[in-house]
Each structure stands twice: as C-alpha cells, then as structure tokens.
Amino acid sequence: MVEDLKCYLAAADIAICPIEHGSGTKIKLLESLAAGIPTVAFAAALDGTDVRDGMHALVADKNDAGLLSALNRLADDPDLSSAIGHAARQLARERYDWRTIAQQLEHHLLHLVDRGAP
C-alpha cells in the first residue's frame, strides 16, 4: 500500500498490466492510461474498454517472452512509446474521466425524465 500513487506513476517509464482474466474494473490499466504511461497488457486487460492494441497500449502474449518483447519494443522506440502514452492519456480523458462519465450519466437520466419514463 502506498499513500500517494502520483509520485510512483510520475517515476514510471512503462506500466505493465498483466491481467489474465476477469471482467471487473481495470483500475490499474485506467490509472496508467490517465497518467500517460505507455502500457503493456495482456489482451484480457483490455476487455470492456476502448483501448486498442498499438494505439493506446501494447498487447503482449501471456508469457515471459511476450512481456519482454513488448517492453523492449517500447524501450527501444521512444517515438512509439511517446505516441502510445499521449493517445492513452487522451482516451482516458475522453472516456474514463469521472467528470465525463457524470455528464454522460446526467444527460441520459435527464433524457429519461423528460420522456416520462416510469
């Protein structure tokens, strides 16, 4: 447990999100995206999100060699790493920011009320 995750995220060059299965909230993934950290993840970690392989994160095969290959790809290509980090942050702002989510929820709830839905 850490009190303030921000300093650890700021120090990171690459994030790893090796979630193999599950359908819950992907907080670890969303935190790294929001911080603009280029992220390596297993495909299951992206399920239920708008994160796209090669655009917002890199998907690795579920083994040591797959993780190492994706990590090396980001480490060896600063332009790719930067592009993925920027795209990830933009996606997090547009789709997963609490203010955005609250606005969308309010819009839909008001629409239901205006229609006189039971």
N, C-alpha and C positions, 0 to 999 in steps of 0.2 A: 504494500500500500504506500502511495505517495500522496502528500498533501496537495501539491500543485503540479499537474501534468504538463503545464505550458513550458517549463524550463527543459523538460526531457524531450518534448516534441521539437522545441527550437534547436536542440543539440543534434537531432537525428538527421542523417543524410538520406536514409531509406527506411521505410517501415515494412514489416513482414506481418502478414495476416493469414496464417496457415489454418484457417477454419476448414475442417474436412467435411463436416455435415452439420445439419441443423437449420432451422428456419426462423430463429429469433432475430432480435435486433442486432445488427452488426456494428455495435458501438466502436469497437477497435478500428474497424475499417473506416467508419464515418469520421472518427477523430483524426486519423491520418490524412484523409482526403481534405478535411476542413483546414488542417494545418499546412496543406500544400506539399506534403511529403510524398515523393514518388513511392508507390507501394507495390509490393509483390504479394500476391494472394493465390490461394487455391481457388478453382472455379466456384466451388460451393460457397465461398465467402461473398461472391458477387450476386448470388441468387436473391431475387426480390429487390434488387437495386437497379439503377440506371447506369451503373459503372460498366464501361466497355473495355475489354482487353486491348491493350496497345494504345488506348486513348487516355483513360483515367487511371489505369493500373496495369501491371503485367501479371498475367496468369501463369503460374508455374505448375509443372507436373507434380503430383503428390509423392515426391521422394526427395532425398538429399540432393541428388544431381540436378533435378528440376529447379529446386530453390536456388542452388548455387549458380546455375546458368542464368536465371532471371536476375539475380543480384549482380552478377558480373556484367550482364548486359547494361544495366543502369549505371553501374560504377564506371564502365568503360565508355559510356556515351553521355557526356554531360548535357548535350542538346536534347536528347531523348528524355533524360531524367528531368530536366527543367520543363519541357513541354508537358510531360505527364503530370508533374506537380502542379503546374498552373491550371491545366484542364481539370484536375481533380478538385482543386480549390474552387474553381468556378462552378463545377457541378454541385459541390456541397452547398455553396451559397444559394444557387438557384433551386435546388430540390430538397435539401435536408436542413436548412436553417430553420430554427423554431419560429422565427417571425414569419417566414414564408409559409410554413405549414399552418400556423394560426390564421393567417389571412385567407388561405385557401379553405380552411375549415369554416371560418366565419362566412365566407362567400356562399358555400354550399348550404350551411344552416339557414342563412337568411333567404336563400332561394326556396328552401323547403317551407319556411314560414310564410313567405309571400304566396306560395301556391296553395296554402291552406291544407298542407299535408297533415294527416292525423298523427 
